[in-house]
């Protein structure tokens, strides 16, 4: 039997910090065989976390916009990508997850505290890959698409030190960026977490509260126009809302740059059983398409094969 | 009583199951995906995802949505089709040590017959589960399962095509009196009955004021449906199956051994674990252990003594 690279296991919570109004950074530790599964983890892979047993916050700490949804009895696991993974010994790994408090699952996530045990299944799916000959990586993130790209920046720095990396990170407003932002006064703010991972960052906010005013794709367009990167040596990695990914894919095609996108779908199992997380993909030219599974065939896809949904 | 004295094997329409727990169709793929998480040999049996004559892409996304203590799915019978199933999946199934039942769906009686005739010649398959209860496809599926005359007609045709293979007919709960369709299936030659399939349901997104699922409706499964499923199993057992000597494969929201035991006491010879597998991939084998423990505690030396023992 081939040794499995994914596991259902129990992780220990090391830390769970609240960030700004509605974000959190959960750090969990895995030991033994479970840790070994994370040795070869690639950015863009994910884990299914069981949150149904975690407690809800006290009602006083649940904001009005989430009060109704907080009442829901959840049963399914929730998929999360990683913003950082460190394997400090062959049998001990630390996994960091950046989350946005949006519903009954992530509300429960906020109450996890040091020492708590949680059930996770992972790492799952296929992460980003680095084709031979690439010298420039452009990371394009929108909203909660940023965490796996932070992981990607660190991975590139460690394993592909010759690849120059730029990050373009978009959000509605400064408060929606779950990161430390420096240099706001200078007008050229950067994200500390990306800087530490060796990536120069460009911030775009819809309201101009930090960096470029407008969509991150507009910021990327300006950069591509000004810098004219060599297509063969450049690759774009992107994660974020689907309309943004569609626009990034369009730009990549226009500039003939390779592009990998990390997709998101509602999923029940995360391991290819339920067939919920279908992503429409082109096959063999023409108009023929098939549904691939986000959990098993993705979540990272070549941008050229994806038929993006416009809803 | 000690655990090794407890006999939990069952005779399911002439097929010996080492224990009464099987995985429900559509929640366990074709066995390859689950092998990473458990030894399928520990199950009583295995039921594949639905197979149709031709491959089916399935429905657009979203295909699932979580609800209180349950979920809706509208996958739309996405599957690789009969030929590919035989080519790619049968060799995997061949290696399983447990009885395997293939769930068969179709749009016309001819479709069902063609698939079953072909499968009837495959030695590795123990039986057929006839899916006339899928709520998520436009043609076929549930339209057969709600009309007793159609149930009779299709069961007869498929029974003939199935030859020596055990024929399980999977019933829908979407009828006024499930005993009527159960009787129609039994009188037409069903060797066993399987119930229940999911309940047609809808979730509305109040922001967009549209149904959440692309298919508009989906099938409700999970703990939310369990008490209804237990009631229906007991109704079919006492009004039809007991007298006819036809075993029931009972299921609907089974998550724990206690849930499974309710179904058995209510009249199920074997139980199907479905949605729970999405949450804990090895849920079914955990349930096997729990059933044994219950038997020890209740001094039940043979699980058969528990079937239909509702007072």
Boltz contact constraints between the chains, C-beta under 6 A:
constraints:
  - contact:
      token1: [A, 4]
      token2: [B, 36]
      max_distance: 6.0
  - contact:
      token1: [A, 6]
      token2: [B, 36]
      max_distance: 6.0
  - contact:
      token1: [A, 8]
      token2: [B, 37]
      max_distance: 6.0
  - contact:
      token1: [A, 72]
      token2: [B, 68]
      max_distance: 6.0
  - contact:
      token1: [A, 73]
      token2: [B, 68]
      max_distance: 6.0
  - contact:
      token1: [A, 73]
      token2: [B, 69]
      max_distance: 6.0
  - contact:
      token1: [A, 75]
      token2: [B, 69]
      max_distance: 6.0
  - contact:
      token1: [A, 75]
      token2: [B, 222]
      max_distance: 6.0
  - contact:
      token1: [A, 76]
      token2: [B, 66]
      max_distance: 6.0
  - contact:
      token1: [A, 265]
      token2: [B, 61]
      max_distance: 6.0
  - contact:
      token1: [A, 266]
      token2: [B, 62]
      max_distance: 6.0
  - contact:
      token1: [A, 266]
      token2: [B, 64]
      max_distance: 6.0
  - contact:
      token1: [A, 268]
      token2: [B, 64]
      max_distance: 6.0
  - contact:
      token1: [A, 268]
      token2: [B, 278]
      max_distance: 6.0
  - contact:
      token1: [A, 269]
      token2: [B, 278]
      max_distance: 6.0
  - contact:
      token1: [A, 271]
      token2: [B, 33]
      max_distance: 6.0
  - contact:
      token1: [A, 272]
      token2: [B, 33]
      max_distance: 6.0
  - contact:
      token1: [A, 273]
      token2: [B, 27]
      max_distance: 6.0
  - contact:
      token1: [A, 273]
      token2: [B, 28]
      max_distance: 6.0
  - contact:
      token1: [A, 273]
      token2: [B, 29]
      max_distance: 6.0
  - contact:
      token1: [A, 273]
      token2: [B, 33]
      max_distance: 6.0
  - contact:
      token1: [A, 274]
      token2: [B, 278]
      max_distance: 6.0
  - contact:
      token1: [A, 275]
      token2: [B, 75]
      max_distance: 6.0
  - contact:
      token1: [A, 275]
      token2: [B, 78]
      max_distance: 6.0
  - contact:
      token1: [A, 276]
      token2: [B, 63]
      max_distance: 6.0
  - contact:
      token1: [A, 276]
      token2: [B, 64]
      max_distance: 6.0
  - contact:
      token1: [A, 278]
      token2: [B, 61]
      max_distance: 6.0
  - contact:
      token1: [A, 291]
      token2: [B, 57]
      max_distance: 6.0
  - contact:
      token1: [A, 291]
      token2: [B, 58]
      max_distance: 6.0
